[in-house]
Amino acid sequence: MFEYKGYKSAKLKFDRDAGVIHGEVAGIRDVVTFEAAGIETLEKEFRTSVDDYLDMCAEEGIEPNKPC
């Protein structure tokens, strides 16, 4: 499990047909997902998704969900 800016990853699933690992940020109501072709880049993609989520919230003037 990864942690970044108070957010944690969870629900990792490997899609054998697509050859990617799918993940989701845990503990928030909003759906924030990420995927990577390998374990080596999975944490980077998780961090990018968290940053994108926080940027989107700031641009829209809404409060991001805080992890439980």
C-alpha positions in Angstrom: 0.0 0.0 0.0 1.2 3.5 -0.9 0.6 6.7 1.1 1.0 10.2 -0.2 -0.4 13.6 1.1 -2.5 11.6 3.6 -4.1 9.5 0.9 -3.6 5.7 0.7 -4.0 3.3 -2.2 -6.1 0.1 -2.1 -8.0 -2.3 -4.2 -5.1 -3.2 -6.5 -6.1 -5.6 -9.3 -4.1 -7.1 -12.1 -5.8 -7.1 -15.5 -4.0 -10.0 -17.2 -5.6 -9.3 -20.6 -4.6 -5.6 -20.7 -1.3 -6.2 -18.9 -1.9 -3.5 -16.3 -2.4 -3.1 -12.6 -5.4 -1.0 -11.6 -5.6 0.8 -8.3 -8.0 3.1 -6.4 -7.4 5.6 -3.6 -9.0 4.3 -0.4 -11.0 6.0 2.3 -12.7 8.8 0.2 -16.1 9.1 -1.3 -14.8 10.4 -4.7 -13.4 7.8 -7.1 -9.7 8.4 -7.8 -8.1 5.6 -9.9 -4.7 4.9 -11.4 -3.0 2.2 -13.4 0.4 1.2 -14.5 2.0 -1.4 -16.7 4.3 -2.6 -13.9 4.9 -2.5 -10.2 7.9 -0.2 -10.8 5.7 2.7 -12.0 2.6 2.0 -9.8 3.5 4.4 -7.0 4.4 7.2 -9.4 1.0 6.8 -11.1 -0.8 6.8 -7.6 1.0 10.0 -6.7 0.1 11.6 -10.0 -3.6 10.7 -9.5 -3.7 12.2 -6.1 -2.0 15.4 -7.4 -4.5 15.5 -10.3 -7.4 15.1 -7.9 -6.2 17.9 -5.6 -5.6 20.2 -8.6 -9.1 19.5 -10.0 -10.7 20.3 -6.6 -8.7 23.5 -6.4 -9.7 24.5 -9.9 -13.4 23.9 -9.2 -13.2 25.5 -5.8 -14.4 22.5 -4.0 -13.0 20.9 -0.8 -11.3 17.5 -1.6 -12.5 14.5 0.4 -10.3 13.8 3.3 -9.3 10.1 3.9 -11.1 8.4 6.8 
